[in-house]
Amino acid sequence: MSDSVKLNWRSPVVVIVVGGFFLLLLIIVLVVCLCKLF
């Protein structure tokens, strides 16, 4: 099972999904900060 987990984590699709999720989270935080400023 450990081998399949390593392969899944190394797959580009997982990297893209995780990266996109963090990018979306960062954008939401920036928007909230801007709304609080204005």
C-alpha positions in Angstrom: 0.0 0.0 0.0 2.9 2.4 0.7 4.1 2.1 -2.9 0.7 3.1 -4.3 0.5 6.0 -1.9 4.0 7.3 -3.0 2.9 7.0 -6.7 -0.3 8.9 -6.0 1.5 11.7 -4.2 4.1 11.9 -7.1 1.4 12.1 -9.8 1.1 15.6 -11.4 -2.7 15.6 -11.1 -2.4 15.5 -7.2 0.2 18.2 -7.3 -2.0 20.4 -9.5 -5.1 19.9 -7.3 -3.2 20.6 -4.1 -1.5 23.7 -5.6 -4.8 25.0 -7.0 -6.4 24.5 -3.6 -3.7 26.6 -1.8 -3.8 29.2 -4.5 -7.6 29.6 -4.1 -7.2 29.8 -0.3 -4.5 32.5 -0.7 -6.7 34.5 -3.1 -9.7 34.3 -0.6 -7.4 35.6 2.2 -6.2 38.5 0.1 -9.8 39.4 -0.9 -10.9 39.4 2.8 -7.9 41.6 3.8 -8.7 44.1 1.0 -12.4 44.2 2.1 -11.3 44.9 5.7 -9.0 47.7 4.5 -11.7 49.4 2.4 
